[in-house]
Structure formats: C-alpha cells, structure tokens
Amino acid sequence: MTLAADDLISYLIEELNIAPPIDLDTELFSSGILDSVSLVSLIGFIEEKARTTIPPVDVTLENFDSVDRIVAYVSSLE
C-alpha cells in the first residue's frame, strides 16, 4: 500500500500538532519542526499506513526530511 502526501500532512498537523502550512518540501527535521521523539511516532504511522517495515539504516534526512522525500522513500519500498 502506498502513502499519500495528504495523509502524511494530516498526520503531522493533527497527531503531532505541527502548525500549518506544511508543504511537500518543508524541511521537517533540518528546520527543527520535528525531533527524534516525533520521529518514532512518525515511523510508526508510516509503517502502519503503508503496511511496511522501515529498516533503521534507512532513517536518514535524505529519506525523511520532507513530505516529498518520505512519500518517495515509501514508494521505493514497493
């Protein structure tokens, strides 16, 4: 199953209490919007929604620093 950008943005706003606007290219970790504690929840959401497992070695800024990067990463797992 894929992960939709809209679902991810909704999760960030509603569950992690991130103030909108969040665009597809908003830097989530580099900007300090999210931290390591948020990352744990985010990974759980992604794994559940996309029905996949994320290996710890793949948890990098390259894969997780924006909604676009997360969606592209999850798509590459299929």
Buried (B, 14 or more C-beta within 10 A) or exposed (E): EEBEBEBBBEBBBEEBEBEEEBEEEBBBBEEEBBEEEBBEEBBEBBBEBBEBEBEEEBBEEEBBBBBBBBBBBBEEBE
